[in-house]
Amino acid sequence: QVQLVESGGGLVQPGGSLRLSCAASGNIFSINVMGWYRQAPGKQRELVARITTGGSTNYVDSVKGRFTISRPNVKTVYLQMNSLKPEDTAVYYCNAHASTWPVSDYWGQGTQVTVSS
């Protein structure tokens, strides 16, 4: 089993920055992809950014150039969010994916990000 705990959310003004953190514990060696998802009110959950064990990254178009995902060690994933916009307001979730058997997805509890003046 893998446990994920997010932190770093909060209220920020447009144009501001936040850094979200995800701390992983448990059987973390089975994980080969980690990412950040978000869900805004009335919308589907969407992938924001992901990173593989090889360091490859992907971003949704709306955050390219503003957000950066990083994984300095196997236990920690960051999402640096700059130039925040009101449309970035959502609950952000850390996700861990195991491609090897048993194929599994793990989710954190979510952290609220609100961008408003």
Sine and cosine of phi, psi and omega as CSV:
sin_phi,cos_phi,sin_psi,cos_psi,sin_omega,cos_omega
0.00,0.00,0.48,-0.87,0.02,-1.00
-0.82,-0.58,0.71,-0.70,0.07,-1.00
-0.92,-0.40,0.67,-0.74,-0.03,-1.00
-0.80,-0.60,0.72,-0.70,0.02,-1.00
-0.77,-0.64,0.87,-0.49,0.03,-1.00
-1.00,-0.06,0.45,-0.90,0.11,-0.99
-0.42,-0.91,0.24,-0.97,0.10,-1.00
0.96,-0.29,-0.11,0.99,0.03,-1.00
-0.95,0.32,0.19,-0.98,0.01,-1.00
0.27,-0.96,-0.22,-0.97,0.02,-1.00
-0.99,-0.17,0.77,-0.64,-0.01,-1.00
-0.62,-0.78,0.51,-0.86,0.03,-1.00
-0.98,0.21,0.44,-0.90,0.09,-1.00
-0.80,0.60,0.68,-0.74,-0.06,-1.00
1.00,0.00,-0.17,0.99,-0.01,-1.00
-0.99,0.13,-0.07,-1.00,-0.07,-1.00
-0.74,-0.68,0.48,-0.87,0.15,-0.99
-0.61,-0.80,0.46,-0.89,0.14,-0.99
-0.85,-0.53,0.88,-0.47,0.07,-1.00
-1.00,0.00,0.61,-0.79,0.02,-1.00
-0.85,-0.53,0.58,-0.82,0.09,-1.00
-0.79,-0.62,0.86,-0.52,0.02,-1.00
-0.96,-0.28,0.84,-0.55,-0.04,-1.00
-0.96,-0.28,0.57,-0.82,0.08,-1.00
-0.55,-0.83,0.21,-0.98,-0.04,-1.00
0.99,-0.10,-0.59,-0.81,-0.04,-1.00
-0.99,0.13,0.91,0.42,-0.11,-0.99
-0.96,0.29,-0.26,0.96,-0.05,-1.00
-0.95,0.30,-0.22,0.98,0.05,-1.00
-0.99,0.10,-0.17,0.99,-0.10,-0.99
-1.00,0.07,0.77,-0.64,0.05,-1.00
-0.87,-0.50,-0.16,0.99,0.08,-1.00
-0.66,-0.75,0.72,-0.70,0.13,-0.99
-0.77,-0.64,0.49,-0.87,-0.05,-1.00
-0.38,-0.93,0.11,-0.99,0.08,-1.00
-0.88,-0.48,0.76,-0.65,0.11,-0.99
-0.89,-0.45,0.31,-0.95,0.09,-1.00
-0.60,-0.80,0.45,-0.89,0.05,-1.00
-0.69,-0.72,0.91,-0.42,0.05,-1.00
-1.00,-0.03,0.38,-0.92,0.02,-1.00
-0.82,0.57,0.77,-0.64,0.03,-1.00
0.97,0.23,0.11,0.99,-0.03,-1.00
-0.84,-0.55,0.33,-0.94,0.07,-1.00
-0.96,0.28,0.44,-0.90,0.11,-0.99
-0.92,0.39,0.71,-0.70,-0.03,-1.00
-0.79,-0.61,0.50,-0.86,0.10,-0.99
-0.96,0.28,0.79,-0.61,0.05,-1.00
-1.00,-0.10,-0.77,0.64,-0.03,-1.00
-0.37,-0.93,0.49,-0.87,0.08,-1.00
-0.57,-0.82,0.38,-0.93,0.00,-1.00
-0.60,-0.80,0.68,-0.73,0.02,-1.00
-1.00,-0.08,0.19,-0.98,0.05,-1.00
-0.89,0.46,-0.42,0.91,0.06,-1.00
-0.99,0.14,-0.08,1.00,0.05,-1.00
1.00,-0.08,0.02,1.00,0.05,-1.00
-0.95,0.32,0.63,-0.78,-0.04,-1.00
-0.81,-0.59,0.44,-0.90,0.10,-1.00
-0.64,-0.76,0.57,-0.82,0.00,-1.00
-0.71,-0.71,0.55,-0.83,0.18,-0.98
-0.93,0.37,0.57,-0.82,-0.12,-0.99
-0.81,0.58,-0.59,0.81,-0.11,-0.99
-0.92,0.38,-0.27,0.96,-0.03,-1.00
-0.91,-0.42,-0.04,1.00,-0.01,-1.00
-0.87,0.50,0.73,-0.68,-0.04,-1.00
1.00,0.06,-0.20,0.98,-0.01,-1.00
-0.91,-0.42,-0.59,0.81,-0.04,-1.00
-0.95,-0.31,0.52,-0.85,0.06,-1.00
-0.68,-0.73,0.81,-0.58,0.09,-1.00
-0.99,-0.15,0.62,-0.78,0.03,-1.00
-0.57,-0.82,0.41,-0.91,0.01,-1.00
-0.65,-0.76,1.00,0.07,-0.07,-1.00
-0.93,0.36,-0.40,0.92,0.09,-1.00
-0.47,-0.88,0.11,-0.99,-0.11,-0.99
-0.93,0.38,-0.30,0.95,-0.06,-1.00
-0.99,-0.10,-0.18,0.98,-0.22,-0.98
-0.72,-0.69,0.74,-0.67,0.12,-0.99
-0.77,-0.64,0.73,-0.68,0.04,-1.00
-0.92,-0.39,0.47,-0.88,0.22,-0.97
-0.78,-0.62,0.97,-0.25,0.07,-1.00
-1.00,0.09,0.85,-0.53,-0.07,-1.00
-0.88,-0.47,0.90,-0.43,0.02,-1.00
-0.90,-0.44,0.29,-0.96,0.03,-1.00
0.76,0.65,0.75,0.66,-0.10,-1.00
-0.91,0.42,0.58,-0.81,-0.01,-1.00
-0.87,-0.49,0.40,-0.91,0.04,-1.00
-0.82,0.57,-0.55,0.84,0.01,-1.00
-0.94,0.33,-0.13,0.99,0.12,-0.99
-0.99,0.16,-0.14,0.99,-0.01,-1.00
-0.87,0.48,0.82,-0.57,-0.05,-1.00
-0.05,-1.00,0.17,-0.99,0.25,-0.97
-1.00,0.02,0.80,-0.60,-0.03,-1.00
-0.97,-0.22,0.73,-0.68,-0.06,-1.00
-0.86,-0.51,0.71,-0.70,0.15,-0.99
-0.99,0.12,0.66,-0.75,-0.01,-1.00
-0.77,-0.63,0.64,-0.77,0.11,-0.99
-0.81,-0.59,0.73,-0.68,-0.06,-1.00
-0.84,-0.54,0.74,-0.67,0.08,-1.00
-0.95,-0.33,0.89,-0.45,0.00,-1.00
-0.99,0.12,-0.39,0.92,0.04,-1.00
-0.99,0.13,0.41,-0.91,-0.02,-1.00
-0.91,0.42,0.68,-0.73,-0.10,0.99
-0.98,0.21,0.77,-0.64,0.02,-1.00
-0.89,0.46,0.81,-0.58,-0.13,-0.99
-0.59,-0.81,0.48,-0.88,0.16,-0.99
-0.84,-0.55,0.68,-0.73,0.00,-1.00
-0.83,-0.56,0.57,-0.82,-0.08,-1.00
-0.75,-0.66,0.59,-0.81,0.16,-0.99
-0.99,0.15,0.00,-1.00,-0.07,-1.00
-0.99,0.17,-0.25,0.97,-0.02,-1.00
1.00,-0.08,0.50,-0.87,0.08,-1.00
-0.68,-0.73,0.72,-0.70,-0.09,-1.00
-0.99,0.16,0.76,-0.65,0.14,-0.99
-0.88,-0.47,0.85,-0.53,0.02,-1.00
-0.84,-0.55,0.84,-0.54,0.01,-1.00
-0.93,-0.37,0.95,-0.32,-0.10,-1.00
-0.36,-0.93,0.52,-0.86,0.10,-1.00
-0.98,-0.20,0.00,0.00,0.00,0.00
